[in-house]
Amino acid sequence: MIEYVKGELAEATPTTAVVDCNGVGYGVNISLNTYSAISHKKEVKLFIYEAIREDAHILFGFSSKLERNLFLQLISVPGIGGSSARMILSALSPQELCTIIGQENVNMLKTVKGIGLKTAQRIIVDLKDKITTLGLDTVSSETMTLSAAASEIHDEAIAALTMLGFAQAASIKAVNAILKEEPDLPVERVIKLALKRL
């Protein structure tokens, strides 16, 4: 079993990364969160989940063990495969996902492309206790205080970016990162900084 791959980032797109490990290029499926974390780096370390099928060996890579743990929890839910789990982790940061599951926020989970009401309910029912057991719910407290303090600016900035034509998932990721670094910024500044990152 592959635990992680570490090496030079040869290529990166929002969905895939090629990591050169001593002359061997590993093609790895990644989430938007992981892409944001690694896209500006030369050397990367990705924690791996290896999906072995009859017709293919597929690698999923994550910039943190937390994100990989959440991916493993998601694919344990009936009806959620690797692609759906990656879509969820591209639309929501690990902290946001923990908060949503902890608060049983079905409507927020339904906003993810391809996740309907029944699937969202199943994810929450299956994972609510597991996330508490893993201690993942404690990660969300920081995010919750941030979103409580800056939620209006957060929402305004994302609305503006999506109106400008940027994907919602990418906009949310950029705005969250900016507000985490500087929670007191005015909305105009948040939008300008986000435009540089997108």
C-alpha positions in Angstrom: 0.0 0.0 0.0 1.3 3.5 -0.9 1.2 5.8 2.1 2.4 9.0 0.3 4.3 10.2 -2.7 6.9 12.9 -2.3 8.8 14.6 -5.0 8.8 17.4 -7.6 5.5 18.6 -8.8 5.8 18.1 -12.6 2.3 19.1 -13.6 -0.8 20.3 -11.7 -4.4 21.0 -12.8 -7.4 21.5 -10.5 -8.2 17.8 -10.7 -4.8 16.0 -11.2 -1.2 16.3 -10.2 1.9 14.5 -11.6 4.6 14.0 -8.9 8.1 13.1 -10.1 9.6 10.6 -7.6 13.2 9.8 -8.8 12.2 9.8 -12.4 8.9 8.1 -12.1 5.8 10.3 -12.6 2.8 9.4 -10.5 -0.5 10.6 -11.9 -2.7 11.5 -8.9 -6.3 12.6 -8.7 -6.7 15.5 -6.4 -9.4 17.8 -5.0 -9.6 21.6 -5.5 -8.5 22.0 -1.8 -5.3 20.0 -2.5 -4.7 21.9 -5.7 -4.8 25.2 -3.9 -2.4 23.9 -1.3 0.2 22.6 -3.7 -0.1 24.6 -7.0 2.6 27.1 -6.0 5.1 24.5 -4.7 8.0 22.8 -6.4 8.3 19.9 -4.0 5.1 18.2 -2.7 4.0 15.4 -0.4 0.6 13.9 -1.1 -1.0 11.3 1.2 -2.4 8.6 -1.0 -5.5 6.4 -1.3 -5.1 3.7 -3.9 -8.2 2.4 -5.5 -7.5 -1.0 -7.2 -10.0 -2.2 -9.8 -9.9 -4.9 -12.3 -9.2 -2.5 -15.1 -7.2 0.2 -13.3 -5.1 1.3 -10.3 -6.2 4.9 -9.4 -4.4 7.1 -7.0 -6.1 9.8 -5.0 -3.8 12.3 -3.4 -4.4 14.7 -0.5 -2.3 17.6 1.0 -3.3 16.6 4.5 -4.1 13.5 6.5 -7.3 15.1 7.6 -8.5 15.4 4.1 -7.6 11.8 3.3 -9.4 10.7 6.5 -12.5 12.5 5.4 -12.3 11.0 1.9 -12.1 7.5 3.4 -15.1 8.2 5.6 -17.0 9.5 2.6 -16.3 6.5 0.4 -17.5 4.3 3.3 -21.0 5.7 2.7 -23.1 3.5 0.4 -23.5 5.2 -3.0 -20.4 7.5 -2.6 -17.5 6.6 -4.8 -14.1 8.2 -5.3 -15.3 10.8 -7.8 -18.2 11.9 -5.6 -16.0 12.1 -2.5 -13.5 14.2 -4.5 -16.3 16.5 -5.7 -17.4 17.0 -2.1 -13.9 17.8 -1.0 -13.4 20.2 -3.9 -16.6 22.1 -3.1 -16.0 22.2 0.7 -12.8 22.5 2.8 -12.3 19.6 5.3 -13.2 22.1 8.1 -16.4 23.2 6.4 -17.4 19.6 5.7 -16.9 18.7 9.4 -19.0 21.7 10.5 -21.8 20.8 8.0 -22.0 17.2 9.1 -21.8 18.1 12.8 -24.6 20.6 12.4 -26.6 18.2 10.2 -26.8 20.9 7.5 -28.4 18.9 4.7 -29.2 21.9 2.5 -25.5 23.0 2.4 -24.4 19.5 1.5 -27.0 19.4 -1.3 -25.3 22.4 -3.0 -22.5 20.1 -4.0 -22.9 19.0 -7.7 -24.3 15.4 -7.9 -25.3 15.2 -4.2 -29.1 14.9 -3.8 -31.3 15.0 -0.7 -31.1 11.3 0.1 -27.4 11.1 -0.4 -26.8 14.2 1.7 -29.0 12.7 4.5 -27.1 9.4 4.3 -23.7 11.1 4.6 -24.8 13.0 7.7 -26.4 9.9 9.3 -23.4 7.6 8.6 -20.7 10.1 9.4 -21.9 12.3 12.3 -20.7 9.9 15.0 -17.6 8.9 13.1 -16.4 12.5 12.8 -16.8 13.0 16.6 -15.0 9.8 17.3 -12.1 10.8 15.0 -12.0 14.2 16.7 -12.5 15.9 13.4 -15.4 18.0 14.7 -13.0 20.0 16.9 -11.3 21.3 13.8 -14.4 23.2 12.8 -14.6 25.5 15.8 -12.0 27.9 14.2 -14.0 28.0 11.0 -17.2 28.6 12.8 -15.9 31.6 14.6 -14.5 33.0 11.4 -17.7 32.5 9.5 -19.7 34.1 12.3 -17.5 37.2 12.4 -17.0 37.6 8.6 -20.0 35.8 7.1 -21.5 38.9 5.5 -18.2 39.9 3.8 -17.6 36.2 2.9 -21.0 35.9 1.2 -20.7 39.2 -0.6 -17.3 38.4 -1.9 -18.4 35.0 -3.2 -21.5 36.4 -4.8 -19.4 39.1 -6.6 -16.8 36.5 -7.8 -19.4 34.1 -9.1 -21.1 37.0 -10.9 -17.7 37.7 -12.6 -17.8 34.2 -13.9 -15.5 32.3 -11.5 -16.6 28.8 -10.3 -18.3 28.9 -6.9 -16.1 26.2 -5.4 -12.9 28.0 -6.4 -14.3 31.3 -5.2 -15.3 29.9 -1.8 -11.8 28.3 -1.4 -10.0 31.6 -2.2 -12.2 33.8 0.0 -11.9 31.3 2.9 -8.1 31.3 2.7 -8.0 35.2 2.6 -10.4 35.6 5.5 -8.5 33.0 7.5 -5.3 35.0 7.0 -6.9 38.5 7.5 -10.4 38.3 9.0 -10.8 42.1 9.2 -10.5 43.0 5.5 -13.2 45.0 3.8 -15.2 43.2 1.1 -13.5 45.1 -1.8 -10.1 44.1 -0.6 -11.1 40.4 -0.2 -12.5 40.4 -3.8 -9.2 42.0 -5.2 -7.0 39.5 -3.4 -9.3 36.6 -4.5 -9.0 37.8 -8.2 -5.2 37.4 -7.9 -5.6 33.9 -6.6 -8.2 32.6 -9.1 
